[in-house]
Amino acid sequence: MSRSQPQPPVPQNRPKSPTKGPKPKHFITFQTGLDVKKALSVSDITQLVTNLNAVRSQLTVFRNEASLLASDDPKFLLAKGYLEESPSATELFTAWDTLAKQSIVHLHLALGVLAALLTLLSIHQPYHVLGVPILRALLAPQAGRRLNAHLNSAQTDLVLVALKLWNAMSDYGAGMEKKSVYEAFAWTNKSLFRLFHMRRKGSNDMTIDPFIKPDIRTLYITFVSGFLGTSSPLAVKIAFLEAHRDMFFGIFKRISDDHYLLIRFVLEGCWEGIWSDNRVKRTLKVGLFGDEVLTQLVKLYTRNVSEMPGEESIPADLVHHFFLALCTRPGIGICFRDGGWYPREEDEGAIDEYSTNDNKPRGSRKLYNPILGRFLKHLRPTEDARQQELIIRMFQSCTELVGGYWTSSGLAMEPRLSSRWLISTAWVTSVISLPVPVHTFATGNTGWGIEYNSDPPPLSSALGNIIPPVWSRAMITKGLQNVSQLVQYHTATCLTRCLQKYNAVRQSYKTVALALEEESSGNWTTRMNELETEVKRRIPTFEVIVGFVQQKCISPELSSQDSAHLSDQSLRSLMIAGSALRLMLLYHKVLPDLPADARYDVGKLLLTGIGKRVLSFSTASDISPEDTVGFKVLCHLHILDLLQHSEQYIWNATLGQSSLRHLLCIYDPTDRSGASEHCGALLHKILAQSALFEHDPGELDIWLGALRAANTGLHIDADEDAKIDENTLDFYSLLDGCIRNCLKSPLEYVEPSISTLKSSTGMSAGIADTVEIYDASSIASPLLMSLVKEFETLTKGENDSRLLMALAVATYLRQVVFGISLKQPNNHYGLRIATRLEYHCSLSNAGSLPQPVLVAIQKEIRLLKNLLHLIEAPSQTIEMQDHEGMVNFRIVIQRIEERFGASTTAAYELIRWFHLNNEHVSPDVLSHSLQKLEEWGPGLIPTLVLLVDPVVTPVFTTLQLSGHLNA
């Protein structure tokens, strides 16, 4: 180019150079393509460098601006005008040559203009045709060699711009020449790997967008990733993955130091371009994500805070969701469907899935997922909740991984009061709590049902999912005997989960054995026995559990009778006591042989320590709903379940006080905590099949349901508290004594019962004739005659407390006799009993009987007789309008509220008033009483209803009108 060529016009807005200070930059603006052509045609190197800078600045489009440029933007018009003047951009290639010879330090400027021009023309499709000649010129062999050579340069600016140009060429026109770019690039150049390590100094500044101001590593990663994207031709993508996997691995070298946006770009590109492309074989994909890549990615978990202002940018969350998609869905990513606890056979086709993985070590062929098995060794679940979730999800999808995980987990299981041990124990508990893979036991589903595998899983696989091999019996025993309550609690909780898991495995094995109709020597049954033997060998002996329970359930704070407020220490003690009881209960349920050999009477728990606490809690009637839940109820339920499942529990043993009396105290049909249900089941186990109720086990429900009436029958003294007192406990002792005496000599009470039955039917024939009317199930328990005799004895006494007990017995018998009469063919037997009670009440020493007690007893007997008459001949009650009685009743209600307030004590006082009131109750009084009990103590409403004589008061109509009985 000669010097006679005209120089480009100097723009008028070019500032003059100051005489002092630093020389400012000259801002040149080109208006037309001809101006650009002339500017690039100058021969003066200094002027050429200036013009190249100006052209590059005017044509450059940053990544975040591309989508905002309209097709008529001045940048496009300028580029179009220049290429219309010079279609092949000859001036740029000439400048490239000139600078290479005369000023190599500025060589990157020519390449920068080419890169900016291709990037600009690639934005809108109508301009694509203008850049094709430039692209083909760059892909020519000579130009391609020069560009590859620039990547080896020691000038970082030249390498940087060369990579920009390679990216622009690869992405031009949505990758129209990507194949040619792939073929022109020198992939075999070993020095290219250094580009992955060339970061800009201070690249840790997360406020700088790596794509707006990229460094060499970022540009090279985007260039390599371009051949894996969705726009890359399939042949190019497969060729790259097969021939240049080392380049792919280089992307992840020290990715933990990259910018968040670059990490997201890489992971999104891998998922969308590789894993979401179903055209690429899965074996090829799996070969890319081996140990080398996964170990680099897992380092991102250490970056667990947001790194960019104004948006959620946590690299740990990013890689976590990538791993969840890659490792936790069978059939997707590197997660393969496994056989559960069954190992992989050597000849299975799944082995071929890993044939392309060169990193597969020896010993991994027994797994369906060897990559995940090795990956687990690099995760630290005790340090990061995200990694915990990842491993749990992996275990849920691939249960085969659990058994081999423990030996390489590095968990600290030696019991000590440290955060590391507590976290390790909690983590083990989470893993053990995973469900049993029952679906893997089946081989298929036919029209006849599920077909199960005839061979059970190996013993080691099942055992590794029940009790971790890194947690020995000695460690568990040390944990239960540790001086720290927290260590004891966590140890007991983890051991409880192990036993629950064993129980679930045992039940699933039983189901399969039953479906296969196995005998005692069947494969599944044999494996179940082997598993039981191994579990017994790995867990502490039952004597250790007994010592743990006795230490935690018989402590001073648990024996305290003050249930109003518990200290923090008491609550902690209750927590551990509940855990200890639950553990002992599981031993009885899951491994009953161990408690049987120890011969420990669990009935002691009901009478000492926590048992006293339970009795105090269960019998208190003035308890808020918040107090009926929590650790006290939990201990309560565990003790009752223990008594029900223990074969060593002897309820009628003499231990200073009867455990049966305790159970009768605890039982309450209105209990909302569920304890009454467990207690009822235990009482049924004890009494239903005894000589008292073997004729009709269902009759026991009548006796238990009437216990509430005996309790309320004793509250006739307004000065007493509304809770179970000594009189009530004496009633339970009386009932306990009746049960014991009747069991010792049942014939002594059977004969009087039959005699009463014969006299009530009016027959003089033998027992056979009696049975014709009253079958075995309708005959009352001999316990009834035992209690009647006790009533007769009590009414003869002169001690006020014994006569008060007679009222409790009368109240109890009223409900029992009425309930028994409902199951009999007529009411004759019940009327005979009522008449007998009335007779002995009239023979009592009336002078020694307090008048309120006598009135209450007579009222109970009269109410029983009226109820029995209603069974045979229901009468129409007369509605009464007793305004005077209503006024008096309102005065009573006012006095009760003034004295006791709206409390359960007031409710018992109202029940007491009904006991002592010998007048007829009007519907208004009953309705108002129901409203008050709804506020004070809803559980006492049935007791109140049963105190009202339905012969003179329309009870059911009043209940319907008040909303307490559905129509």
Residue pairs with C-beta under 8 A, 6 or more apart in sequence:
1 41
1 42
1 43
1 94
2 43
3 43
5 41
5 42
5 43
6 38
7 38
7 42
7 47
8 35
8 38
8 39
8 42
8 51
9 35
11 27
11 28
11 29
13 27
13 29
14 26
14 27
14 28
15 24
15 26
15 27
17 23
17 24
18 24
26 50
26 54
27 54
28 39
28 50
28 51
28 54
29 54
29 58
30 36
30 39
30 54
30 55
30 58
30 78
31 78
32 78
32 81
33 78
33 79
33 80
33 81
33 82
33 83
33 84
33 85
33 86
34 81
34 85
36 55
36 78
36 81
36 82
36 85
37 82
37 85
37 86
37 91
39 51
39 54
39 55
40 48
40 51
40 52
40 55
40 91
40 92
40 94
40 95
40 113
41 91
41 94
42 48
42 51
45 98
45 99
45 102
45 103
45 106
48 95
48 98
48 99
49 99
49 103
49 106
49 109
52 95
52 106
52 109
52 110
52 112
52 113
53 109
55 113
56 109
56 112
56 113
56 116
58 75
58 78
59 75
59 78
59 79
59 113
59 116
59 117
59 120
60 116
60 119
60 120
61 69
61 75
61 116
61 119
61 120
61 123
62 212
63 209
63 211
63 212
64 209
64 211
64 212
66 119
66 123
69 75
69 76
69 123
69 124
71 124
71 126
71 127
75 120
76 120
76 121
76 123
76 124
76 127
79 117
79 120
79 121
79 127
79 130
80 127
80 130
82 89
83 89
83 130
83 131
87 130
87 133
88 133
88 134
88 137
89 114
89 117
89 133
89 134
89 137
92 110
92 113
92 114
92 117
92 134
93 137
93 143
95 109
95 110
95 113
96 107
96 110
96 111
96 114
99 106
99 107
99 109
99 110
100 107
104 155
105 155
107 150
107 155
107 158
108 155
108 157
108 158
108 160
108 161
108 162
109 161
111 147
111 150
111 158
111 161
111 162
111 164
111 165
112 161
112 164
112 165
114 134
114 138
114 165
114 168
115 161
115 164
115 165
115 167
115 168
117 131
117 134
118 131
118 134
118 135
118 165
118 168
118 169
118 172
119 168
119 171
120 127
121 127
121 128
121 130
121 131
121 172
122 128
122 131
122 168
122 171
122 172
122 173
122 174
125 173
128 172
128 173
128 176
131 172
131 173
132 173
135 169
135 172
135 177
136 177
137 143
138 144
138 147
138 165
138 169
139 169
139 177
139 180
139 181
139 184
141 184
144 184
144 185
147 162
147 165
147 166
147 184
148 184
148 185
148 186
148 189
150 158
150 159
150 162
151 159
151 162
151 163
151 186
151 189
151 191
151 192
151 195
152 189
152 191
153 159
153 162
156 198
156 216
159 195
159 198
159 216
160 214
160 215
160 216
160 219
163 195
163 216
163 219
163 220
163 223
164 214
164 219
166 181
166 185
166 223
167 219
167 222
167 223
167 226
169 177
169 181
170 178
170 181
170 182
170 223
170 226
170 227
171 226
174 231
175 226
175 229
175 231
175 232
175 233
178 226
178 227
178 231
178 232
178 233
178 236
179 233
179 235
179 236
182 227
182 236
182 239
182 240
186 192
187 243
187 244
187 247
192 220
192 247
193 246
193 250
195 216
195 217
195 220
196 217
196 220
196 221
196 250
196 251
196 253
197 217
197 253
197 254
198 215
198 216
198 217
198 220
199 215
199 216
199 217
199 257
200 215
200 216
203 210
203 215
203 257
203 259
204 257
206 259
206 260
206 307
206 308
206 313
207 308
207 309
208 259
209 259
209 261
210 218
210 258
210 259
210 261
210 262
211 218
211 222
211 261
211 262
211 265
214 222
217 258
218 259
218 262
221 251
221 262
221 265
221 266
222 265
224 247
224 248
224 250
224 251
225 251
225 265
225 266
225 269
225 273
226 232
227 236
227 237
227 240
228 237
228 240
228 241
228 248
228 269
228 270
228 273
228 274
229 269
229 272
229 273
230 272
230 273
230 277
232 273
234 277
234 279
234 280
237 273
237 277
237 280
238 280
238 284
240 247
240 248
241 248
241 274
241 280
241 284
241 288
242 284
245 287
245 288
248 288
249 292
249 293
251 266
252 266
252 292
252 293
252 296
252 297
253 296
254 296
255 263
255 266
255 296
255 297
255 299
255 300
256 296
256 299
256 300
256 302
256 303
256 315
258 266
260 307
260 308
260 313
260 315
260 318
261 308
261 313
263 300
263 315
263 318
263 319
264 318
267 318
267 319
267 322
270 322
271 322
271 325
274 280
274 285
274 288
275 285
275 325
275 326
275 332
275 333
282 353
283 352
283 353
283 355
283 356
284 356
286 334
286 353
286 354
286 356
286 357
286 371
287 356
287 357
287 358
289 326
289 333
289 334
289 371
290 357
290 358
290 359
290 371
291 359
291 371
291 374
291 375
292 359
294 371
294 375
294 378
295 378
297 319
297 322
297 323
298 319
298 375
298 378
298 379
300 315
300 316
300 318
300 319
301 316
301 319
301 320
301 380
301 384
301 386
301 387
302 316
303 314
303 315
303 316
304 314
304 315
304 316
304 384
304 386
305 314
306 312
306 313
306 314
307 313
307 314
307 315
316 384
316 386
317 386
320 386
320 389
320 390
323 390
324 389
324 390
324 393
325 332
325 333
326 332
326 333
326 334
326 335
327 333
327 334
327 335
327 372
327 375
327 390
327 393
327 394
328 335
328 390
328 393
328 394
328 396
328 397
329 335
329 397
330 336
330 337
330 338
330 397
330 398
331 337
334 369
334 371
334 372
335 369
335 372
335 394
335 397
335 398
336 350
336 353
336 368
336 369
336 398
337 368
338 344
338 367
338 368
338 369
338 398
338 399
338 400
338 440
339 368
339 400
339 440
340 399
340 400
340 437
340 439
340 440
340 441
340 457
341 399
341 400
341 403
341 437
341 440
341 457
341 458
341 461
341 462
341 465
342 400
342 440
342 453
342 457
342 458
342 461
343 366
343 367
343 400
343 458
343 461
344 350
344 351
344 365
344 366
344 367
344 368
344 400
346 365
350 368
351 365
354 360
354 370
354 371
357 370
357 371
360 370
361 370
361 374
364 370
364 373
364 374
367 373
367 400
367 401
367 404
368 398
368 400
369 398
369 400
369 401
372 394
372 398
372 401
373 401
373 404
373 405
376 391
376 394
376 401
376 405
376 408
376 409
377 408
379 387
379 390
379 391
380 387
381 387
381 388
381 391
381 427
382 388
382 411
382 420
382 423
382 424
382 427
388 427
388 430
391 431
392 430
392 431
392 434
394 401
395 401
395 402
395 405
395 431
395 434
396 434
399 434
399 437
399 440
399 465
400 461
402 431
402 434
402 464
402 465
403 460
403 461
403 464
403 465
404 464
405 431
406 464
406 468
406 469
406 470
407 469
407 470
409 470
411 424
411 427
411 428
411 468
411 470
412 418
412 420
412 421
412 424
413 421
413 424
413 425
413 428
413 468
413 470
413 471
413 475
414 421
414 475
414 478
415 421
415 475
415 478
415 479
415 482
415 487
415 491
416 487
417 482
417 484
417 486
417 487
421 487
422 486
422 490
425 490
425 491
425 493
425 494
426 490
428 468
428 471
428 494
429 493
429 494
429 497
431 468
432 465
432 466
432 467
432 468
432 494
432 497
432 498
432 501
433 497
433 500
433 501
434 465
435 504
436 465
436 501
436 504
436 505
436 508
438 508
438 511
440 457
441 452
441 453
441 456
441 457
441 508
441 512
442 450
442 451
442 452
442 453
443 451
443 452
443 453
444 450
444 451
445 451
449 515
450 515
452 512
452 515
452 516
453 512
454 516
454 523
455 523
456 462
456 509
456 512
456 523
456 524
456 527
456 528
457 527
459 527
459 530
459 531
459 534
462 505
462 527
462 531
463 469
463 531
463 534
463 535
463 538
465 501
465 505
466 498
466 501
466 502
466 505
466 531
466 535
467 498
467 502
467 535
467 538
467 539
471 494
472 538
473 537
473 538
473 539
473 540
476 491
476 495
476 539
476 540
477 540
477 544
479 487
479 488
479 490
479 491
479 492
480 488
480 491
480 492
480 495
480 540
480 544
480 545
480 548
481 488
481 544
481 547
481 548
482 488
482 491
485 572
485 573
485 576
488 548
488 552
488 576
489 575
489 576
489 579
492 548
492 576
492 579
492 580
492 582
492 583
493 579
495 539
495 540
495 583
496 579
496 582
496 583
496 586
498 539
499 539
499 583
499 586
499 587
499 590
499 591
500 586
502 531
502 535
502 590
503 586
503 589
503 590
505 531
506 528
506 531
506 532
506 590
509 524
509 525
509 527
509 528
509 531
510 528
512 524
513 522
513 524
513 525
513 528
516 522
516 524
518 524
518 525
519 525
532 591
535 591
536 591
536 593
536 594
541 594
542 587
542 594
542 595
542 597
542 598
542 600
543 598
545 580
545 583
545 584
545 587
546 584
546 598
546 600
548 580
548 583
549 580
549 581
549 583
549 584
549 605
552 573
552 576
552 577
552 579
552 580
553 577
553 580
553 581
553 605
553 609
553 610
553 635
554 608
554 609
554 610
555 573
555 577
555 609
557 567
557 569
557 570
557 573
558 570
558 573
558 574
558 577
558 609
558 610
558 612
558 613
559 608
559 609
559 612
559 613
560 570
560 613
561 612
561 616
563 613
563 616
563 617
563 620
563 623
563 627
563 632
566 574
571 631
574 630
574 631
574 632
574 635
575 631
577 610
577 631
577 635
578 631
578 634
578 635
578 638
581 605
581 610
581 635
581 638
581 639
581 642
582 634
582 638
584 595
584 602
584 638
584 642
585 638
585 641
585 642
585 645
587 594
587 595
588 595
588 602
588 642
588 645
588 646
589 645
592 645
592 647
595 646
595 647
595 648
596 647
596 648
599 648
600 648
601 648
601 649
601 650
601 653
602 639
602 642
602 643
602 646
602 648
602 649
603 643
603 646
603 649
603 650
603 651
603 653
603 655
603 659
604 611
604 655
605 611
605 639
605 642
606 614
606 615
606 639
606 643
606 659
606 662
606 663
607 655
607 656
607 657
607 659
607 662
610 635
610 639
611 639
611 662
613 632
613 635
614 632
614 635
614 636
614 639
614 666
615 662
615 665
615 666
617 623
617 627
617 632
617 633
617 636
618 636
618 665
618 666
618 668
618 671
618 675
619 665
619 666
619 723
619 724
620 723
620 724
621 722
621 723
621 724
621 904
621 908
621 937
622 721
622 722
622 723
622 903
622 904
622 905
625 672
628 672
628 673
629 673
633 673
633 674
633 675
636 666
636 673
636 675
637 674
637 675
637 678
640 666
640 675
640 678
640 679
640 681
640 682
641 678
642 649
643 649
643 651
643 659
643 663
643 682
644 678
644 681
644 682
644 685
651 658
651 659
651 660
651 663
651 686
652 658
652 660
652 740
652 743
653 659
658 733
658 736
658 740
660 686
660 736
660 739
660 740
661 729
661 732
661 733
661 735
661 736
663 679
663 682
663 683
663 686
664 683
664 707
664 732
664 735
664 736
665 724
665 728
665 729
665 732
666 675
666 676
666 679
667 676
667 679
667 680
667 683
667 704
667 707
668 675
668 676
668 707
668 708
669 676
669 704
669 705
669 707
669 708
670 676
670 708
670 939
670 942
671 677
680 704
683 700
683 704
684 697
684 700
687 693
687 700
687 739
688 694
688 697
688 700
689 697
690 743
691 742
691 743
691 746
691 782
692 739
692 742
692 743
692 746
692 781
692 782
692 783
693 699
693 700
693 781
695 776
695 777
695 779
695 781
696 776
696 777
696 778
696 779
696 781
696 823
699 780
699 781
699 820
699 823
702 815
702 816
702 819
702 820
703 781
703 783
703 816
705 815
705 819
706 812
706 815
706 816
706 819
707 812
708 942
708 943
709 811
709 812
709 814
709 815
709 943
709 946
710 728
710 731
710 735
710 808
710 809
710 811
710 812
711 724
711 728
711 731
712 811
712 908
712 911
712 915
712 940
712 943
713 807
713 808
713 810
713 811
713 812
713 856
713 860
713 915
714 725
714 727
714 728
714 731
714 804
714 805
714 807
714 808
715 722
715 908
715 909
715 911
715 912
715 915
716 804
716 807
716 852
716 853
716 856
716 912
716 915
716 916
717 912
718 899
718 909
718 912
721 905
722 900
722 903
722 904
722 905
722 906
722 907
722 908
722 909
727 801
727 804
727 805
727 808
728 808
730 801
730 805
731 805
731 808
731 809
731 812
734 790
734 805
734 809
735 787
735 812
738 783
738 786
738 787
738 790
739 783
739 786
741 786
742 748
742 749
742 782
742 783
742 786
746 782
749 782
749 783
749 785
749 786
749 789
750 782
752 785
753 779
753 780
753 782
753 784
753 785
754 767
754 770
756 785
756 829
756 832
756 833
756 836
757 770
757 774
757 779
757 829
758 764
758 767
758 770
759 832
760 828
760 829
760 831
760 832
761 770
761 773
761 774
761 828
761 829
762 828
763 769
763 770
773 825
774 824
774 825
774 829
777 823
778 823
778 824
778 825
780 820
780 824
780 829
784 813
784 816
784 817
784 820
784 833
787 809
787 812
787 813
787 816
788 813
788 833
788 836
788 837
790 809
791 806
791 809
791 810
791 813
791 837
791 840
792 840
794 802
794 803
794 805
794 806
794 809
795 803
795 806
795 840
795 841
795 843
795 844
795 857
796 843
796 844
796 845
797 803
797 806
797 848
798 845
798 848
800 848
800 850
800 853
803 844
803 848
803 849
803 850
803 853
804 853
806 853
806 857
807 853
807 856
807 857
807 860
807 915
810 837
810 841
810 856
810 857
810 860
810 861
811 860
813 833
813 837
813 860
813 864
814 860
814 861
814 863
814 864
814 867
814 946
815 946
817 830
817 833
817 834
817 864
817 868
818 830
818 864
818 867
818 868
820 829
820 830
821 827
821 829
821 830
821 868
821 871
822 871
824 830
826 871
826 872
827 868
827 869
827 871
827 872
830 864
830 868
830 871
831 865
831 868
831 869
834 861
834 864
834 865
834 868
835 865
837 861
837 864
838 858
838 861
838 865
841 854
841 857
841 858
841 861
846 854
852 916
855 916
855 918
856 915
856 916
858 918
859 915
859 918
862 949
863 947
863 949
866 949
866 950
866 951
867 950
869 875
869 951
870 950
870 951
875 951
877 950
877 951
877 952
877 953
877 954
878 952
879 923
879 954
879 957
880 920
880 922
880 923
880 952
880 953
881 922
881 924
882 920
882 922
882 924
882 925
885 919
885 921
885 922
885 925
886 922
886 924
886 925
886 928
889 925
889 928
889 929
890 928
892 913
893 910
893 928
893 932
896 906
896 909
896 910
896 913
897 906
899 906
899 909
900 906
900 909
902 935
902 936
903 936
904 936
904 937
904 940
906 932
906 936
906 937
907 932
907 933
907 936
907 937
907 940
908 937
908 940
910 929
910 932
910 933
910 936
910 944
911 940
911 943
911 944
911 947
914 921
914 929
914 944
914 947
914 948
915 947
920 949
920 952
920 953
921 948
921 949
921 952
921 953
922 953
923 953
923 954
923 957
923 958
923 961
926 948
926 953
926 955
926 958
927 958
927 961
927 962
929 944
930 941
930 944
930 958
930 959
930 962
930 964
931 962
933 940
933 941
933 944
934 941
941 964
945 955
945 959
948 955
950 956
956 965
959 965
960 966
960 967
